Amino acid sequence: MDFDMLGLAPRLVAKLAEQGITDPTPIQKQAIPHAMNGRDVMGIAQTGTGKTAAFGLPLIHALTKAGVKPASKTAAGLILAPTRELAKQIADNLAAYTRDSHLRVTLVVGGVSINAQVNRLQRGTDLLVATPGRLIDLVDRKAVFLDQTRFLVLDEADHMLDLGFIHALRRIAPLLADERQTMMFSATMPKAMAELSNAYLKDPVRVEVAPQGKAADKVEQSVHFVEQAGKVAKLIEHLDGHRDETALVFSRTKHGAEKLMKKLVNAGFAASSIHGNKSQGQRDRAIRELKSGEIRVLVATDVAARGIDIPGIGFVYNYDLPNVAENYVHRIGRTARAGRSGQSVTFCSQDEISELFQIEKFMKADIPVASGQRWANAKKPAKKPQQRQRSRGRPQGRRAA
């Protein structure tokens, strides 16, 4: 099946071909036909599988077909993303798909001048890509009105919930047109997101191309059991073995990311960092340098790394294990993108063993051990006993585990 068979406009198919995009990915094959038919879509797929095109191409097709010029300070379609980096990545992709067309793509995120964004919105836009916080700032300034917005996309919706954007979503949704098409895309489907989909989607089609918690197929995973004090030396040892390849290193905190980056620079590595204490300009520059090969190692926090789409990342290092098991899947999804292979290397200290167990439980698979042994005093978390259920008659016994 090719994009022609999905029903996309020939001009859009030709634009994709110019970029070397000829074969739709599984999530695109499943989601695009439903989206083209105007259905609400709930899409579950691993990172790096083409979710942006899965929702972006049907939107562009619909807006091109409608041929309606947006009024001043309005947006026909709204795409919400949890982080600046992800929003920028989406906007860049949509801009490439719409190049040489009459459609306008506008990006609004925090960390940069709001006045410039106000000025751009004065003309109106076809596709508005935004982070929730900055969008609300612009709504409050009456710089944008959403009553003519007929398309809504929530990308990485699970991460929006992690970052506490649910209140922002509840405020934004009522401002949109009553008759609209809504799509939600995510790599995981926690219970809270299922509730979110019930609130925002009408009779949605659910498309899923990967089991919950499943890591990308071409990621080779490994874990090293190492004392916390020995992690820096272990990381340097591994990085030294592939100095010509690109690596993404995850730290749990902003302070930790910056401190680790400086240690790597002192050890002779071309490294930089992205985290919440960096300005948007600094974060954009670091990603550009990683893409160009000017640096080889990028140290990042989970929030800042969402939206990084660099096909050439060969290694992901979990220097610190994430507190949320789902974030592990998001992290290692930064490698093995676009059909490539990659490696995920995790360093687990004694204090992090419970996080490792939760990750393996979430993925329903053990991570292969590359060195060291599980700590002797570490035990898997005991299953919580189910509460005794009572009926109006005699008490019921516990169910078998």
N, C-alpha and C positions, 0 to 999 in steps of 0.2 A: 504494500500500500504506500502511495506517495501523497504529497500534499494536494495534488490535483483531485485525488479521489475523496479527500475530506471535504471538498466543496468550497475551498477558499478561492477568492478572486484570482484570475490568472496573473494580474499585475502583482499581487502579493506573493504568489508562488514564484514568479520571476525574480522578485526582490530577494527572496530567500535563496534562490539558486545562485544569485550573484555573490552571496556570502558563503557559498558552499554547503548550504543546508538543503538537503534533498530528501532525506528519509526521516519521517516523524518518529519520535521516541514512543515507547509504550504508553506513557501518560498522555502524550499528545494524541495518539490514535484513539484513546478511549474518551478523553475529555472534549476534544474539539467538536466532534459531531453533535454532542448534546448541547454544548454552548452555542453552536451555530443555530440550533433549533430553539434557542431562547430559554432553555432549562437552567435552573439553579444547579450548581455543581459543587460537590464536596470531594476534593481530590486529595488522595494520600499517596505520596511518593517520596522516595529518598531524595536527598539533595543531589544536585548535579544531573537530574534526569530530564530537564527541559520544562519545568513548571511554568516559567515566565512565558514561553511561547504557547503553552497549553491554554493560558487565559488571554494572553496578549493578542494572538492572531485572530481569534473570534471577535474580540473587541474592535480591532482595526478593520476587519471585514465589515462589521455591522455599521461602524461610523462612516466608513467610505461609501457604503451603499446608501446610507441615509442622506449624505451630502448636505447636512445642515451645519451652517457656520455657528459656533457657539457665541452667545451674547457676552457682552462685557462682564467680567467678574464671575463667570460661570464655568462649569466643567461638565462635559458630557459623561465622562467616565472617571472614576476615582479608584486608585490602587493604593491601599494602605500597607505599609511595611513597618516592622518594629524598630529597625535601625537605619541610620543614615547610609551606611555602606550598602545594605541590601536595596534601599530605595534608589540609590544612585545606579546600582547595577541594573535594576529593572528599567529605569528611565533610559539608560544607555542602550539597552536591548531594543526597547520600543522605538527609540529614535532611529536605530538602524533599520528596523522593519518599515518605518514610515518615511524614510528619506526620499526626497523628490515628490512627496505627496503634499496635499493641502493640510494634512492633519498636524496639529501642534501637540508636542509632549512637554509638560512643565513639571519640574522637580521642586518641591518645597520641603526642606528639612531644617532642623535646628543647627546651631553652630556657625551659621553664616548670616549675612545681612538680611533682615526681614524686609527692609525697604525695597531692595532690588526685587524680591519676590512679589511684593505688593504691586510694583510697576509692571511686572510680567503678566500678572493675573488681570490687569486692567483690560487687556485685549480679549480675555477669555481663553479657554484652552479645551482641546478635545480630550486629552488624557492627562489627568493630574496624578502624579505619583508623590505620596506624602508620608511623613511620619505623623502619628496622631497628635503629638504635642504641638508641633508647629502648625498643623492644620487648624487646630482649635484657636491658636493665637491669631491666625489670619481671619478666621470666622468672627472672632471677637472684634477685630478691627474693621469688620465689614468689607474686607478686601476680596472675599470670595463668598458666593452664595451657592448652595448645593441643591436647591429645589428643582433644578433641571438636570440633575445627575441621575441618569437612567441605568448606569452600570456601576457595580461595586465589587471590588476584589479585595479579599483579605489574604495576604501572603504571609507564610510562616505564622499562622494564627495561633498555634500553640505557644510560640515564643512571645507573642503579644500578651498572652495571659500570664506568662512567667514574669514579664516586666510590669505587670499591673495596669495594662492599657484598657482593661475591661470598662472602666468608668468613662474613658474617652470614647470608646466604641458606642456605649449607650447614649452618649451625648450627640455623636455624629450621625448615627443611623436615622433618627427622626427628622433630620434636616434634609434628607435625600428625597427624591421623587417617590411617591407612593408606589407607582408601577415601575419596578426596576428588576434587573437581573442581577443576582448575587452569586459570586463564586468564592469559595474558601479553599486554600491549598496549604498543605502542611506535610512535614515528614513523619509526624507522629499524631496519634489520636487519643490523647488523654480524656478522661471522663468530662472534665470541665469544658473541653472543646466540643464534645458531643452536645453538651447543653447549649453552648454558644451557637452551634449550627442550627439547633432547633429554634433558637430565637431569631436568627437572621435569614435563614433559607426557607423557601417555600417548596415543599415536595421535591427536594433535591435528588439528583442522580449521584450516587456515590461511586467513584472510580478509585480503585486501589491497585497499585502495581507492585507493592512490596509488603510482606507481612509486617505487623507492628513490631518495632524494635529491631528489625533486621538491618544489619549493616550492608553497605554496598558490596556486591559480590567480589569485586576485584581488589578489595582492600585486604592486605595480609596483616593480620593483627598479632601482637605479642605483648607480653607483660614481663617486666623485670622487677623482682622484689629487692628493694634497696633502702638503706637507711636514709632519712631525709637529708642528713648532712652529706651524703655521698651522691646526691642527685645531680649536682652541677658537673662533677667530674664524669659521671656516667653519660650525661647529655653531650658534653664536649667530645667524649670518646666516640659516640655515635655520629655526631655531626662531622667529625674529622674524617670519617670514612666515606663521606659523599659531599665534599666541599663544592662540587660543581652542580649539585642539584638543589632545588628549592625546598625549604622546610618551613613548616608552620608549627610554632611551639606554644602550647596553651598553659597559661598561668591562671590561678584562681582569682587573684586580686590585681588591682591596678598598680599598687606599690610593688608587688612581687614581680609583675611583668617588667616594669621599668628597671628594677634592680637586676633581674636576670639578664635583660638585654645588655646592660652595661658590662656585666661579667663576660658575656659572649664577645662583645667588642674588644674587651681587654685581652681575650684569648685569641684574638686575630680573625674573628669572623665578621663578615660584612652583614651587620644585623641592624634592625630597627624594631620599633614597637608601636602597637596601637591599643589604646584603652581610653576610658572615659575622661582622663585628665589631659588628653591630647586635644588640640584644636582640630576642627574639621580639615583645615588646610594641611596640618601635619599628618593626619590620618590618610588623606588622599595622596599625599606625597609618598608616604611609606608604601602604599599599595602600588603606586606607579613604579616605584623603584624595584619592588619585588617582581612586577610583570616584566620590566625591562632587563632584569638580571643585574641591576646595579647593586642590589643586596640579595643575599641568598637565604637569610633567616629572618623570619618575622615572628616576634613574640606578641601574643595577643590574649585578651580576655574573651570569654564566651560572647558577651554582648557585642563587643567591637568587631568580632570576626564573622558575625552573621552577615551574609551577603557577599563575602569574598568568593569570587568565581574566577579562579585562575587555574586553567587546565593543567599547567605544568607543575603543580605542587606534588612532589614525589613522596614526601614524608610528613606525617603529622605526629608530633610528640605531645603526649599528655604528661607534662612535667608535674602538674598537680591534677589529681582526679577531680572531676566535677561533682558538686553536691547533688545535682539532679541527673539521674541516670540517662534520661533522654538526650541530655546535652552531649553525652559521649558519642551517640550516633550522629548528631549534627557535626561535632568536631571532626570525626574521621571521614565524614562526607566531603570535607574540603579537598581530599585527595581522591584519586581514582575517578576523576570527573571526565565526562564526555568519552566514555569507553576506555579510558586509560587505566593502568594498574597503579597501585600505590601501597604504602606501608604505614601502619599506625603502631607506634611504639609507646607503651605506657610504663611509667615509673611509679611503683606503688610502695609507699612507706608503711610501717606498722600501723600508724594512726589512720591510714586510708583504707584499711582492709574491708571495712563495712561498706564503703562506697564501691569498691570493686565487686563485692558480692551483689550489691543492688544492680550494678550494670550488667553483670552476667545473668542475673535473674530476669532483667528487662529484655535482654536479647535472647534468653532461653538457650544460652550456649556459654561454655567456658572459654576464656581467652587463653591461647597457648602460652605456656611459661617458657621464656627465653633464658632466664638466669635467676638464681636465688631460689628460695623455697618459701611457701606460704608460712607466715609466722606461726610458731608452735602454739601460741595461746589464742590464735584467731579461730573463731567459730562462726559458722554461718548463722545469720539471725534466725532465731526460733520463730516458727510460724505462730501468729497470734491465734489463741484458741477462739473458736467461734462462740459467740454469746449464746447462752442457753435460751432457747425459744420456748415460750409458754403459750399454751392455748387456754381456752376457757375451762378445759377439763384438767387432766393430770399433766404435770410438767413433762416436757419432751427431753429425751436424752440427747447428748451431743452427737452430731453427725461425725462419721469417720472422716479423718483428715485425708 
